[in-house]
């Protein structure tokens, strides 16, 4: 029987729930530590070029083209978010 949905729990917190295909990305995602996860997540999810998810309490998992990572970092810092 094929697997349709999975859940990942770490230290009692649900980190991911959904299809397994989303966990297998064609490129490695970037793991970015930030001091304000909620603000950073809200800021970056507005960009249609990025796929952003929360990874624990202080990290974002970001799928993006390598060329856009420096601009992404600058955007976070410009908005007062420590990276």
C-alpha angles and dihedrals in degrees: 000000000000121000112247105172135021136186129206118204123185122182091343096309124113105234100173139008123176145068120342091232090073090059093058106068122182089229131034112266121229119247109212124187115213136176095225109039097178095052093044092049092049092047096049100041088067090069111087091202091066135070107206130183135165117257109191125316100314109017135085124206107216129187110197143132111279090239092062098052096087091050090048090053091048091050092053093047092046088057093052097259115138113224 
